[in-house]
């Protein structure tokens, strides 16, 4: 194929652009970038692209529409062979570019379904994909009927969203009204909107008996050259702070029969949504009635490219790039180690970070840490308006039990201590 011309869409979220460029450079040396500057300036990423000496162009775009037009104009100067993104917020322009230029990619209507939890639920119900009961809420007049049909307690969530923002358990009708009002007032990083919300049947996801895991997992898939490759099942740590994620573990502890059942419902869901290209991250509940699909995402789960590298030496980001060029994967992952990504949730309420060990000190103490990313510095306020987590870190270990021990040690070493914030009403210090 020579040196195909690959376009990377970047700007916010997903796999870091610097790491993505490293992976994509193993696929081709001709990589252009369209960087959407609506969230942050492009200068650091542009410097990294220039430092690598890649062929192509680096272009800024103010918003999603301008990103599409910049890509079309670029194709007129230097024809593109593929377009890739690792960001949830850039999936729609990626699909529009692929459609307009006749490149491999998901159809815009399939991406629209993948980004709308409400439309997913309707499609799953129509196609018989196992998933929780639900009602779609558009305005206040729908709340009473939704509560009556689904029942309370239930799970309220926005149709458009990522990272479990505004997802909450509502036990009373008053809580449902409050959740709806709060979600409508919440600002979102998406440069598009969806007026729908959902009330869903509550599934007991918090803990899977005494297994030490949550009762849900995810299937990581790669759709390439017309074939779905289901690469792995990722386990989840127990949920202790509402629906804020606590952590991901590779490889999975699930037995072969459960794994096969989970992969089967994920495959059904992917086909129902209509996805055909790139990474897919499908979250699946483990219920007494069998696996049920929570949601399908048309991209890699945030930490998964790094976790695949640690646990299997597998460059998932590069394989996603190959898929966007219409190429099959070079291989499939074989797990020889364990990767554990730990998220430290912010407790409900408003807090101030009173103490925290410097990241550099913790990284020196634990060579097993692949990365450590604190979200706040001592003295800063922490609440769930901007992020659900105080910090995240990734552990590389020979096996899962060792990874879990190391994770607990790193948490203690971080020494994060919270005190009530300026607008907090009560509470003692939290460690």
C-alpha positions, 0 to 999 in steps of 0.5 A, spaced: 500 500 500 506 504 500 505 509 505 498 511 506 495 518 508 492 517 515 488 523 518 488 523 526 482 527 529 484 530 536 482 535 541 479 532 547 479 526 550 480 519 549 487 516 547 493 522 548 495 525 541 502 524 543 501 516 544 497 516 538 502 518 534 507 514 536 502 508 535 500 510 528 507 512 526 508 504 526 503 504 521 505 509 516 509 515 516 504 520 513 500 522 518 496 529 518 492 532 524 486 536 524 486 539 531 479 542 534 481 548 538 474 549 542 477 545 548 484 547 548 490 550 544 494 545 539 501 548 540 503 542 545 500 537 540 503 540 534 510 541 537 510 533 538 507 532 531 513 536 528 518 533 532 517 526 529 518 529 522 512 526 519 509 527 512 502 531 512 499 537 515 497 539 521 491 544 521 487 547 527 479 547 526 475 551 531 469 546 531 466 540 529 464 543 522 470 546 521 474 540 522 470 536 517 471 542 512 478 542 513 479 534 512 475 535 505 480 541 503 486 537 505 484 531 501 483 535 495 491 537 496 493 530 498 488 525 498 487 521 504 486 513 505 483 513 512 481 518 518 482 516 525 480 518 532 480 516 539 475 521 542 468 520 543 467 527 542 470 527 535 466 520 532 461 524 528 466 528 524 470 522 523 464 519 520 462 525 516 469 525 513 469 518 512 462 518 508 464 524 504 471 522 502 469 514 501 473 512 506 473 506 511 469 508 517 462 507 520 456 510 517 454 517 521 447 514 522 450 508 526 455 513 530 449 517 532 445 511 535 452 509 538 452 516 542 445 516 544 443 512 549 436 513 548 436 511 541 440 505 543 435 502 548 430 503 542 434 499 537 436 494 542 428 493 544 426 492 536 432 487 535 431 483 541 438 485 544 438 483 552 438 490 555 435 493 561 427 496 561 427 503 560 423 509 558 425 515 554 424 522 558 424 528 553 420 533 558 417 534 565 411 531 563 414 524 561 417 523 569 411 520 572 409 515 566 417 513 566 417 512 574 410 508 573 413 504 568 420 502 570 419 503 577 423 506 583 429 505 585 431 506 577 437 509 574 437 516 571 442 518 565 443 523 560 442 520 553 448 524 550 454 523 555 461 519 557 464 518 563 458 516 567 457 524 568 450 525 571 448 518 572 445 517 578 440 512 582 433 515 584 429 512 589 423 517 590 419 521 585 422 527 588 429 525 587 427 523 579 425 530 578 431 533 582 436 529 577 432 531 571 433 538 573 440 538 575 442 534 568 438 539 564 442 545 567 449 541 567 454 543 562 457 538 557 464 538 553 460 535 547 459 540 541 452 537 540 446 536 544 441 531 545 434 533 549 433 525 551 434 522 558 433 515 560 430 512 566 432 505 566 431 499 570 436 498 576 441 492 575 445 491 581 452 492 578 455 494 585 458 488 587 458 481 584 457 477 590 464 476 594 468 475 588 471 482 589 469 485 582 463 489 580 457 485 577 459 488 570 464 488 565 466 490 558 468 487 551 473 490 547 472 489 540 476 491 533 472 491 527 476 491 521 475 489 514 468 486 515 470 482 521 468 483 528 474 481 532 472 481 540 479 482 543 478 481 551 473 482 556 475 487 562 473 486 569 471 492 573 472 493 581 466 494 585 462 500 585 463 504 592 461 511 590 455 511 586 456 510 578 463 513 578 468 508 575 473 505 580 477 501 576 478 496 570 482 489 570 485 485 564 485 479 563 478 477 566 477 472 571 470 470 568 470 463 566 469 460 559 462 460 559 460 466 562 465 470 557 462 466 551 455 469 553 458 476 554 461 476 548 455 474 544 450 479 547 456 484 545 456 482 538 448 482 538 449 489 540 454 492 535 450 489 529 444 492 532 447 499 532 450 498 525 458 499 527 462 496 522 469 499 523 474 501 528 474 500 536 468 498 540 467 498 547 461 495 550 459 495 557 455 489 559 451 487 566 452 480 569 445 479 572 441 473 574 438 473 568 444 473 564 448 478 561 445 485 559 448 490 555 449 497 558 451 501 552 455 500 546 461 506 545 464 506 538 471 507 540 476 504 545 475 505 552 479 510 555 485 506 558 484 500 554 490 502 549 495 503 555 492 496 558 493 492 552 500 494 551 501 492 559 498 486 559 499 483 552 504 487 549 499 489 544 498 496 540 491 497 540 491 504 538 495 502 532 490 496 530 485 501 530 489 506 525 490 500 521 482 499 521 481 506 519 485 504 513 481 498 511 486 493 513 485 487 518 489 486 524 496 484 524 494 479 530 490 478 536 492 480 544 495 474 548 495 476 555 502 474 559 501 480 565 496 483 568 494 491 568 490 494 573 487 501 572 485 504 578 480 510 579 479 514 585 472 517 585 471 524 589 466 522 594 459 526 594 459 533 596 464 539 595 471 538 598 478 541 599 484 537 598 488 538 604 494 533 603 497 529 597 503 526 596 507 529 590 506 524 584 513 524 582 515 521 589 510 516 588 512 514 581 519 513 584 517 509 590 513 504 585 516 502 579 510 498 577 506 504 575 505 506 568 502 512 569 499 516 575 495 522 574 492 526 579 486 531 578 487 536 583 493 539 587 493 540 595 489 546 596 484 545 590 477 544 591 474 537 588 467 536 586 463 532 581 462 538 576 468 537 572 470 530 573 468 524 578 475 522 580 481 525 584 486 521 581 487 515 576 493 510 575 495 504 572 499 498 575 503 493 571 504 486 574 505 479 573 498 477 575 492 480 577 493 478 585 499 482 585 496 488 581 491 488 586 496 488 592 500 494 589 494 498 587 492 498 595 499 500 596 499 506 591 493 508 594 496 509 601 502 512 598 498 517 595 495 520 602 490 524 599 486 527 605 480 531 603 476 536 608 469 539 607 470 545 601 467 552 602 460 550 600 460 543 604 455 543 609 458 537 614 463 532 614 469 530 617 476 529 613 476 523 608 482 519 606 
